[in-house]
Amino acid sequence: MIQLREIKEENFRDCIRLNVSEHQKNFVASNVYSIAQAYIHYGSAFPYGIYQEDQMVGFVMLGHNQVNQEFWLWRLLIDEKFQNQGFGTEAVKLVLKKFQEMNAPEVYLSYEPENHIADALYRTFGWLPTGKIEDGEIVMLLKFDKVESHV
């Protein structure tokens, strides 16, 4: 069973040591960049380590734009050593619970068009393309009334 733990001083180094495979590096920002972004967007960006027991296996960052009340899944990364073991799917389930705790009516995300694995994962939970492209990435939207059975 996995869990999410806030990124803090004691697990920061483990977080920045996570890596994806070489062909995936263009799909997601580095964790160093993401944590810096969380610092810049303090109070609206929420970085978490994804843990299997005491081992960090991935990273996720949630976002809440308080001006326009948009909620975003900003990052999802599973370390290359832990991919294809179901951690991504389980992490999305936990993320959706977090968003529900934040009373999010819907959640956006974006991903690189070449990232077919991410596309399939997100569609499994009910995210659908909005038709928008931001910074070259496909924007998807999930409305919570569509996901109750998955969480």
Summary of the structure (lengths in Angstrom):
residues: 151
radius of gyration: 14.4
end to end distance: 14.5
largest distance: 40.4
contacts: 427
relative contact order: 0.15
helix: 32%
strand: 36%
